[in-house]
Amino acid sequence: MASRVLGFARDVAIAAVLGAGAVAEAFFVAFTLPNLFRRFFAEGAFNTAFVPMFAKRVESGGLTEARDFAQEALACLASVLFLLTILAQLAMPWLVWGLASGLDEERNALAVAMGRIVFPYILLISLAALFSGCLNALDKFWAAAAAPVLLNVILILAVLVAQTSLAADWLGLPGGVGGGGQEPHVGAMLSWGVLVAGFAQAFFVWRALSKAGLTLRPRLPRFTPEMRRLAIIAAPAALAGGVAQVNLVIGRQVASYFEGAVGWLWYADRVYQLPLGVIGVAVGVVLLPALARHVRRGDREAGQAALNRAAEFALTLTLPATAALLVMPGLVIAVLFERGAFTAADAQATG
């Protein structure tokens, strides 16, 4: 809840300063790129396969066997993501074009520059997700749930710093976008803030995992039979998750041809992410290792009961939220975001 409330404060700050203008759109496109791949390598396909396998080793072989497995997974994941990050730096203009080909030349240049800064976030947040998965399997949930607080606090600070100082000049980002002024500097500070937050989140959950008695250290990657099995299990989840990401790419592509639409979609997405993050993700995080243990013990009845209670709890809280967003979206958006650079027209379109 703290994470989501601070996430809302972060988006209010961005909306008040940048609205749905050119710099905001460029930043949202850039920030979408690491988050797009994150669904595969972080909370998505990788962790869906990793957490049950890790939980089974904790259950059967203790922390030593689980640590060896986690370190092998860490080495393979880090090596793949390091290569991906290097390739993305080289291919950034094509990645931005593939996500938002409708951006004009100035916005495109800004999105490419920001994209090169924020893309390494995928490596850091994916490692943080692996550490978080280990913590969740050990029934220690608070640190993983609290880690996004760091991202939100750092981005709020980035907006404040960019407004009180024009120190972002040295970043070398294209200027003169969105009417000039401080907006490009806010975008620059936000981009670097994402990268700093990635380091902070990864260190925070690694430290929490070490305190829980499981210190993971880097090693050279080895594609062992266990890693092959992990990849095989993750592949169907990656394909399933890819469907949602295709929808996201299509949405961004269409929106990029209409001024302001990338921003409107972003802010609308933030609103439904509140019940999804507070309820859906939280329930799923706790449920996954519990189900893995029930399956390991062959207790199908306990697993079914856990799944049913989780569904009942989630629906009880999310159905009222769904009704509110359907019945009065314009009012919700106006109250949450309509201030500063975020106009009444932006609020209506976002609603």
C-alpha positions in Angstrom: 0.0 0.0 0.0 2.9 2.4 0.9 4.4 1.6 -2.5 1.2 2.3 -4.4 0.4 5.5 -2.5 3.9 6.8 -3.2 3.6 5.7 -6.8 0.4 7.8 -7.0 2.3 10.8 -5.5 5.1 10.2 -8.1 2.6 10.3 -11.0 0.9 13.4 -9.6 4.2 15.1 -9.5 5.1 14.1 -13.0 1.6 15.1 -14.3 1.7 18.5 -12.5 5.1 19.4 -14.1 5.0 17.6 -17.5 1.3 17.0 -18.0 0.8 14.9 -21.1 3.2 16.9 -23.2 6.2 16.1 -25.3 8.8 15.4 -22.6 6.3 13.3 -20.6 5.5 11.2 -23.7 9.2 10.7 -24.5 9.9 9.6 -20.9 6.9 7.2 -20.8 8.0 5.6 -24.1 11.6 5.2 -22.8 10.5 3.8 -19.4 8.1 1.4 -21.1 11.1 -0.3 -22.8 12.8 -1.9 -19.8 9.3 -2.6 -18.2 8.3 -4.4 -21.4 11.2 -6.9 -21.1 10.8 -6.9 -17.3 7.6 -8.9 -17.7 9.6 -11.7 -19.1 12.7 -11.6 -17.0 11.5 -10.3 -13.6 8.0 -10.8 -12.2 7.0 -12.5 -15.4 8.0 -15.8 -17.0 11.3 -16.3 -15.1 10.0 -15.8 -11.6 6.9 -17.9 -12.4 9.2 -20.8 -13.1 11.9 -20.0 -10.5 9.9 -19.5 -7.3 8.2 -23.0 -7.3 11.5 -24.7 -8.2 13.4 -22.7 -5.4 10.6 -23.4 -2.9 10.7 -27.1 -3.5 14.5 -27.1 -2.8 13.9 -25.2 0.4 11.3 -27.8 1.4 13.4 -30.8 0.5 17.1 -30.0 0.6 17.3 -27.0 2.9 19.0 -23.6 2.4 22.3 -25.0 1.0 20.7 -26.8 -2.0 18.4 -23.8 -2.5 21.3 -21.4 -2.4 23.3 -23.3 -5.1 20.2 -23.4 -7.4 19.6 -19.6 -6.8 23.2 -18.7 -7.5 23.1 -20.7 -10.8 19.9 -18.9 -11.8 21.4 -15.5 -10.8 24.5 -16.1 -13.0 22.5 -17.2 -16.0 19.9 -14.4 -15.7 22.5 -11.7 -15.2 24.6 -12.8 -18.2 21.5 -12.9 -20.5 20.4 -9.5 -19.4 23.9 -8.0 -19.6 24.0 -9.0 -23.3 20.4 -7.8 -23.8 21.3 -4.4 -22.3 24.4 -4.0 -24.6 22.3 -4.9 -27.7 19.5 -2.5 -26.7 22.0 0.4 -26.4 23.1 -0.2 -30.0 19.5 -0.8 -31.2 17.8 2.0 -29.2 16.6 4.0 -32.2 14.9 0.9 -33.7 13.4 -0.1 -30.3 11.8 3.3 -29.9 10.6 3.2 -33.4 9.1 -0.2 -32.8 7.3 1.0 -29.8 6.2 4.5 -30.9 6.9 5.1 -34.6 4.5 8.1 -34.6 6.7 10.3 -32.5 8.0 13.4 -34.3 11.8 13.9 -34.8 12.3 15.9 -31.6 10.3 13.6 -29.3 11.9 10.6 -30.9 15.4 11.9 -30.2 14.5 12.6 -26.6 13.0 9.1 -26.2 16.1 7.5 -27.6 18.4 9.5 -25.3 16.2 8.7 -22.3 15.9 5.0 -23.4 19.7 4.5 -23.3 19.8 5.9 -19.7 16.9 3.8 -18.3 17.3 0.5 -20.2 19.9 -1.0 -17.7 17.1 -0.8 -15.2 15.9 -4.2 -16.7 19.1 -5.8 -15.4 18.9 -4.4 -11.9 15.1 -4.9 -11.4 15.3 -8.5 -12.7 18.0 -9.3 -10.2 15.9 -7.6 -7.5 12.9 -9.8 -8.6 15.0 -12.9 -8.3 16.1 -11.9 -4.7 12.5 -11.1 -4.0 11.3 -14.5 -5.2 13.8 -16.1 -2.8 12.5 -14.0 0.1 8.8 -14.9 -0.8 9.7 -18.6 -0.9 11.1 -18.2 2.6 7.8 -16.6 3.7 9.5 -13.2 4.2 7.3 -10.8 2.2 7.8 -7.2 3.5 11.2 -6.3 1.9 10.1 -7.4 -1.6 6.8 -5.5 -1.3 8.6 -2.4 0.1 11.3 -2.2 -2.6 9.2 -0.2 -5.1 8.9 2.5 -2.5 12.5 3.4 -3.3 11.8 3.9 -7.0 8.8 6.2 -6.2 10.7 8.2 -3.6 13.7 8.7 -5.8 11.6 9.8 -8.8 9.7 12.3 -6.7 13.0 13.7 -5.5 14.2 13.8 -9.2 11.2 16.0 -10.1 11.8 18.3 -7.2 15.6 18.6 -7.9 15.0 19.2 -11.6 12.7 22.1 -10.7 15.0 23.8 -8.3 18.2 23.4 -10.4 19.1 23.2 -14.1 22.0 20.9 -13.3 20.7 18.5 -15.9 22.4 20.5 -18.7 25.5 18.3 -18.5 23.4 15.2 -19.3 23.5 16.3 -23.0 19.8 15.5 -23.7 18.1 17.3 -26.6 16.6 20.6 -25.5 13.8 22.8 -26.8 11.2 20.1 -26.6 7.7 20.9 -25.1 8.2 24.6 -25.2 11.7 24.6 -23.7 12.0 25.7 -20.1 12.7 23.1 -17.4 10.7 20.2 -18.9 13.7 18.5 -20.6 15.7 18.7 -17.4 12.8 17.1 -15.5 12.8 14.3 -18.1 16.6 13.9 -17.8 16.5 13.8 -14.0 13.6 11.2 -14.1 15.7 9.0 -16.4 18.7 9.0 -14.2 16.5 8.6 -11.2 15.1 5.3 -12.7 18.7 4.0 -12.9 19.6 5.0 -9.4 16.4 3.4 -8.1 17.3 0.2 -9.8 20.6 -0.1 -7.9 18.8 0.9 -4.7 16.1 -1.7 -5.1 18.5 -4.5 -6.0 20.7 -3.8 -3.0 17.8 -3.4 -0.6 16.3 -6.9 -1.4 19.8 -8.5 -1.6 20.6 -7.2 1.8 17.2 -8.4 3.2 17.9 -11.9 1.7 21.4 -12.0 3.3 19.8 -11.1 6.7 17.4 -14.0 6.1 20.4 -16.4 6.0 20.8 -16.7 2.2 23.6 -14.6 0.7 23.8 -14.9 -3.1 27.1 -14.1 -4.7 28.0 -13.7 -8.4 29.6 -16.7 -10.2 30.2 -17.6 -13.8 27.1 -18.9 -15.6 26.8 -22.6 -16.3 23.9 -24.0 -18.4 23.3 -27.0 -16.2 20.4 -29.5 -16.6 18.6 -27.6 -13.8 19.0 -24.3 -15.7 17.7 -26.1 -18.9 14.7 -27.3 -17.0 14.1 -23.8 -15.6 14.2 -22.4 -19.2 11.8 -25.0 -20.5 9.3 -24.3 -17.7 9.6 -20.5 -18.2 9.1 -20.7 -22.0 5.3 -21.2 -22.0 4.9 -18.5 -19.4 7.0 -16.2 -21.6 4.7 -16.9 -24.6 1.6 -16.3 -22.5 3.1 -13.0 -21.1 4.1 -12.0 -24.6 0.4 -11.7 -25.6 -0.2 -8.9 -23.1 3.0 -7.2 -24.2 1.9 -7.3 -27.8 -1.2 -5.5 -26.7 0.9 -2.9 -24.9 3.1 -2.3 -28.0 0.0 -1.9 -30.2 -1.5 0.6 -27.8 1.7 2.7 -27.6 2.1 2.6 -31.4 -1.4 3.8 -32.0 -1.2 6.5 -29.3 2.1 7.8 -30.6 0.3 9.2 -33.7 -1.9 11.4 -31.6 -0.5 14.2 -29.5 -0.9 13.6 -25.8 -2.4 10.1 -26.2 0.8 8.3 -24.9 0.5 10.3 -21.7 -3.3 9.8 -21.4 -2.9 6.0 -21.6 0.0 6.1 -19.1 -2.0 7.9 -16.5 -5.1 5.8 -17.1 -3.0 2.7 -16.6 -1.7 4.0 -13.3 -5.2 4.2 -11.9 -6.1 0.6 -12.5 -2.7 -0.4 -11.3 -3.6 0.7 -7.8 -6.1 -2.2 -7.0 -4.1 -4.5 -9.2 -0.9 -3.8 -7.2 -2.3 -3.6 -3.7 -4.6 -6.6 -4.0 -3.9 -8.8 -7.1 -0.1 -8.8 -7.0 0.1 -9.0 -3.2 -2.3 -12.0 -3.1 -0.4 -13.7 -6.0 3.0 -13.2 -4.3 1.9 -14.9 -1.1 -0.1 -17.6 -2.9 2.6 -18.9 -5.3 5.1 -20.3 -2.8 2.2 -21.6 -0.7 0.8 -23.5 -3.7 4.2 -24.8 -4.5 4.5 -26.3 -1.0 1.1 -27.9 -1.2 1.9 -29.4 -4.6 5.2 -30.7 -3.3 3.4 -32.5 -0.4 0.7 -33.8 -2.7 -2.0 -32.0 -0.7 -4.3 -31.0 -3.6 -7.2 -30.2 -1.3 -5.1 -27.6 0.7 -3.9 -26.1 -2.6 -7.5 -25.8 -3.9 -8.6 -24.2 -0.6 -5.8 -21.6 -0.7 -6.6 -20.7 -4.3 -10.4 -20.4 -3.6 -9.9 -18.2 -0.6 -7.4 -16.0 -2.5 -9.9 -15.5 -5.4 -12.7 -14.7 -3.0 -10.6 -12.1 -1.1 -9.4 -10.5 -4.4 -12.8 -10.3 -5.9 -14.4 -8.8 -2.8 -12.0 -5.9 -3.0 -11.5 -5.4 -6.7 -15.1 -5.6 -8.0 -16.1 -2.3 -6.2 -13.0 -0.7 -7.7 -14.0 -1.9 -11.1 -17.5 -0.4 -10.7 -16.1 2.9 -9.6 -13.7 3.2 -12.6 -16.5 2.3 -15.0 -19.1 4.7 -13.5 -17.1 7.8 -12.8 -13.7 7.7 -14.5 -13.6 11.4 -15.4 -14.3 12.5 -11.8 -11.6 10.1 -10.4 -9.0 11.4 -12.9 -9.9 15.0 -12.3 -9.5 14.7 -8.5 -6.3 12.7 -8.7 -4.4 14.5 -11.5 -6.0 17.8 -12.7 -3.5 20.4 -11.5 -0.4 22.3 -12.9 0.4 21.2 -16.5 -2.3 18.5 -16.5 -5.3 20.2 -17.9 -9.1 19.6 -17.8 -8.8 18.3 -21.4 -6.1 15.8 -20.4 -8.3 14.7 -17.4 -11.3 14.1 -19.7 -9.2 12.1 -22.3 -7.5 10.1 -19.6 -10.9 9.3 -18.0 
